[in-house]
């Protein structure tokens, strides 16, 4: 970096809540930019949680309304007018104001456009709720404003870049993978008779089909269980009961990072029957935990999983059952672990960090041309 480093303001609001895909993404970006010596300032409307090491020691400005949309559209523009940063980056699908500051270039991190691809599930089936509860529309409104007003869009997979171009007709979209960091020392706990799923109950993730497939599997292997990691699976309780799986399915509730990876590392395999992903963080976390990954094909799953994933049809309980049974063969399981570790090497390649640094350097150059 030159003696006059590029000044970047970053929307750090994801760091005010629990870890999720947005925090992993933002942490990866911050790590790359810190390495290169950019002048970084984190912006938020609430204090950042201390657990995010990536934000430690960086200048942080907390100001404005607790309401996200008001902060984006009123408080943030006022700050940016006074601060005169070269770039403003928002990496959580929203956060670009309608009123922009001359001389500052606005970059949006748009991870995916899945709600628009699955319009029926996300909007048409929820139309009454969207009409009667306007607050539920805030996320969509903020995202549409951000897409319309961003000077450039950064996303996390080639598939997401194609989707953004197709849905919004934006040509200035660049795809850079998340550079995954080391998940930490893997626990040396013994392998348990269990499979694991992470990812919530979004309709496209077909957890109901997973349960039907597991019911077939457990009929022949009654000593196994399925662990659903996360806090939002209570709606599945009736289906679990109907399938006779009460004794075979564990709902963990919220777990921290270390506990999550302990559960993963103790599992025979990660089973992730998603129809479509913009990235597929659960696939990457399975690789990081050193276990086989069974997943779908749609969206970026083939791009992220590569040859390291045992692919399934997410709509076929029989296919899920067959994949689980394959993982009981020690030699087959070891082979899929090996394949996954090779693919993990691509997802942790230092070249990703170099490409990220080059991208923001070019955005800074374009900002200074103004």
N, C-alpha and C positions, 0 to 999 in steps of 0.2 A: 504494500500500500504506500502511496506517495505521502509527502509531508503534509498534504492537505487531504486527509482521508474523507471518503464519501460519508456524509451524515445521513443515517437511516433511522427513522422513527418506526417502531414496530408495535402493532396492536398486541398486547400481551394478556388480554382478558382470559384466554384459555387457562392461564396459570393461576386463576383465582378459584378454580374448581378442581374436581377429582381428575386423575389421569384418564386420558382417552386418546383417540386417534389424533385429535387436534394438538394435544400437548406433545405427543411424540413427534409430530411433524414440525411444530414450532421449535422444539428443542433441537432437532436436527439442523434446521436453518440457522438458529443462533450459534450452534457449535461451529458451523462452517464460517459464518461471518466473523465470529470472534477470532478464529484462527488466522483470518486474513487481515485483521486490524481495522475493520470498518469502525466508524464512530457510531455506536449504537445507543439509542434511548428507548426504553420500554414505556409504553403508555397503557393506562388502565383506569377504570372508574372504581376499582376496589383494590385493596392491598393484595399483593401476590402471596401465594402460600409458600412457606419456606422450603418445602420438599423439592422444589424445582431447582436443582443445582445449576442448570443452564443459565438461569437468570441471576445467579449470585454475583454480586459486585458490579453489576451493570447499573447505569443510571436509570432510575425508574420514576416516572411522573404519574401520580395518582390524583385525579381531578374529576370534577363534573358530576353529572347525574348518575344515579344507580340504574336508571332505565337505559337499556342498551341502545335502542333506536334514537332516543334523545341525545345520548352521548355521542353517537356517530354523526348525527346531523347538526348539532348545535355546539356542543362543547369541543369536540375534536377539531372542527374547522377553525374555531377561534384560536386554539392552541397552535395549530400548524401555521396560521398567518403570522404569529409572533415568533415562532421558533425557526422558521426558514430551513427546514431539512431538505436535503437533496431528494431523498426518497421517503415515501411512506409505504409500509408493507403490512397488509392484513392477511393472515394465513388461515382463517377459519370460515371461509365461504362468504363472508360479509365484512362490513366495516369501512367501506369507501363512502365518503359523504357526497351529496349532490354538489355542494359548493366547494370547489377545489382552489388551492392556493397556487398562483402563478410561480413558476420556478421549481415546484415540487412535483415529482413524478410519482404516480399512484400505481402500485402493483398489488394485485389481488391474488392470494393463494386460494384457488377454487379446487377443492379436492375431488369433487365429483358432482354430477348433475342427476343422480339417481331418481330423486322425486319426480323429475320431468320425464324420465324414461319410463317410469312406472306410474304414470299419471293417474290411472284408475285407482290404484291402491292408496296413493298418498293424498289424492284430492277428491276424486269423484265419490268414493265410498265414504268420505268424511265431510261432504258438502254441508250437511246440517250443522256440524260442529264448527266448521269454518265460518258459517254465516252468523251463528248465534254467539260465538266467542271470538270477537275480532283479534284478541291478543294472540290467538293461534296463528294468525296471518303475518305476524311481525317478522318472523324469520324469513319467510318468502319475500316480503316487501324489501327487507334489508338486502337480501341476496340479489334481487333484480336490480336494485339501485347500484349495488357494487359492480355487477357485471356491466351495466350500462356506462358507468363512469370511470372504470379502471382504465389506465393508460396501457397496461399490459397484464396478462393473466399467466400465472404459473400454476401448473398442476403436477400430479404425482405419477402418472402413467401415460403411455402413448394412447391407450384406450380412452382414458378420460379426456385427453386432448382432442381426440376425434369426436367424442360425444359433445364437448363444449362447442366445437366448431359447427356440428350438425344442429344443435339446439339453438344456439345464440348467434351463429354466423360470425363468430369472432375468429379472425385469422392470426391475431397476435397472441397465440397461445403456445407456451413452451412447456414440454414435459421433462421433469427431472425427478428421478426416483428419490425417495427418502433414503438417506444413508443411515442404516440401522447401526446403533451402537451395541456394544457388548451387553447382553442381558444380565451380566453378573455371574459369579461362580454358580455352576449348576449343583443343586443338592445331590448328595450321593445316596438318597433314600432308595430302598428296594422298589422294583416295579410292582405295581398293584394290578389286580384284575379289574381294570377300569379303562373306559374310553372317556374323552373329554371334549366338550364343545364350549367355545367362547364366541359371543357375538350378538346376544339379544334375540328378541322374537320378531324382528322385522319380517313382514310377510314374505319377502324375497329370499330369506335365509332358510326357509323350509324346515324349521325345527320340528314341526308336526310330522313331516315325512321321516326325519331322523328318528323320532320316537317309534314310528311304525317299523322302521328298519331294525331298530334296536330290539323291539319286541320279538321280531323273528329270530334275531341272533340269540337273545337270552333264553329262548325256548329250548335251544340245544346246548347253551352254555350258561346255566342258571347261577353260576358263581360270580358273574360279572355285573358291573354297574356302569351307569352313564352319569358323569358329573357335568352339570350345567353351571358354568362359572359366571357369576354376575348377580344382579339384584332385581331383575325384572321378569322373572319366569312364573310368577304366581298364576297367571292366566292359563298356564298349561296344566294346572292341577287336575281339572276334570278329565282331560285326555290321558294323563298319566294313570289316573285311577281306572278309566275305562279299559286301558290296555293291560291292566294288572301289573303295573311297573312301580307301585309305591315303594316296594322294598329294593328296587334296583336303580332308581334315579335319585341323585342327590342334587338339591338346589343349594348352592353355597351362600347366596347373598353376596354383598360386596366383599371383595378381598383385596388386600394390598398387593403391591408388585411382587414381593418375595413369596407370598403365599400362592399367588397365581402361578408363578413359575415352578414352585414346588409341586403343585397339583399336576401341572403339565408334565414335568419330568418323571412323575410316578405313573403316568398313563401309558397304555399300550400304543395309543395313537390319538391324534387330533382328528375329529370328524367334523367337517364344515360344509354342509350341503347347500351352499349359496347359489342362487341362480345368477347373480350379477354383483360385481364388486368394482369400485373405482380404484382400489389398491388391494385390499384383503389383508389387513394387519394380523388377523388371527393365523393366517397361513405363515406369515413371517415369524410370529411368536412360536408356532410349532417348531419351525426350523431352529430358532434360537434355543428352545428347550431341549433340542436333540432327540425329538421323537418323530415318527412317521406322520405325514399329513395326508389325509383323505379329503378331497375338496372337489367343487364343481369346476366348470369350464368358462362360464359366462363372464363378460367384462374383462377385467385385467387379470383374472385368476391364472390364466395360462402364462401371461407375461411375468407375473410375480412368482408363480410357483415353478414355472419351467418344467424341466424333467424331474423335479424333486417331489412332485405331487402324484399320488395315486388318484386319478380322476374318476369321478362317478357322475351318474345322472341324478341331480338333486330331487327329481320327481319320482325316483324309483326306490321304494323300500327294499326290494330284492337286491338292487345294486349296492345299496349301503350295507346290507347284511353280508353280501359276498365279500366286500372290501374289508369289513371287520374280521371276518373269518380268515382271510388271507394274512392279516397281521398277527395271528396266533402262531404262525410258522416262524420260528426264530430266524432262519436264514432269510426269509422274505422281509421280515421286519428290519433286520440289519441292513439289507440292501436299500430299503427305502430311507433309512436314516442316512446312509452314505450319500444317496442322491440329494437328500435335503440339505446336507452340509455343503455339497458342491454349489447348490443354488444359493445358499446363504452367503457364500463367498462373493457372488455377484451383487447381492443386496448390501454388502458392507464394503464394497470396493472403494478405496480412497478417491478414485476418479470421480465418483458422484460428488464428493465434497469440492473437488477442483472445478467441476462444471457449475456447481451452485455459486461458488465465488466468482467465476467468470461471468455468470449471468447477472449478478447484482452489480458487478463492476461496469458491465455494459449499460445497465439501466441507469447507473449513476452518471456515466458519460453522456447518455442521451439527455438526462435532466440538466446537466451543466451546459449543454448546447443551447438551451433555452435562454 
